[in-house]
Amino acid sequence: MQNNRYFTMPLEKDPTREVGLQSVTMPPGSGNEFHRHPGEQWTAVQEGEVTFTVKGKPPQILKAGDYNYVPRGTVHRNQNLGTVPARAVEMNISDKDVPQTEQVPN
């Protein structure tokens, strides 16, 4: 999985948080492990399909044109279980000066 961050900047009127935008390219069979973020995340799928799973819930398949919202601290993962690459754009609003991703045990 490849991430290309377009920008990260302070959130106006709240210097303790920052907003970031990045593109994500997921080759077939790729993905990440269960993790959480210190803030909110929005994902919009542009090409292919992304299997989005909140730990303990059934997976949800997001196709081109679909989007989702992940509240702060939600344990989740993204996978490309298809046969073609998937591409998405992610926006995060999170706490500044802390790791943006925390891995959690499966």
Buried (B, 14 or more C-beta within 10 A) or exposed (E): EEEEEEEBEEBEEEEEBBBBBBBBBBEEEBBBEBBBBBBBBBBBBEBBBBBBBBBEEEEEEBEBEBEBEBEEEBBBBBBBBBEEBBBBBBBBBBBBEEEBEEEEEE
